[in-house]
């Protein structure tokens, strides 16, 4: 699962796929409706690859959190992001027991679960790809 070209843009709903770089920013395509837009350098653009979740130990990359949800839900959509806060917190603790509740707000969880459901709908989360990378690394170290 390569999240490096999947972007979140502050002030715009949903997720976007990076199409190309431009002089003034980037050309992006919405994963929700497929429309292409310009994202400017002044917009706060974050790659999902660079986002992590606070825990009481060390921060956990978003890709690992998505993998845990994928395993729990057997590749299907997760909890409705519009569920009440107690349900969201309970669900988050099942996935990531050591989540730092002082720094991870329910609004963050809603965004996380919304993103996961978008990625599942577009079939962009695949555990087999990660397992293949691990096997390739094992073979390389044995040689």
Secondary structure, DSSP 4 states (H G I P E B T S, - for coil): ---TTEEEETTS-S-EEEEEE-SSEEEEEETTT--EEEEETTS-EEEGGG-EE-BSSS-EEHHHHHHHHHHHHTTS--S-TTS-HHHHHHHHHHH-TTB-TTTS-HHHHHHHHHHHHHHHHTT---HHHHHHHHHHHHHHHH-
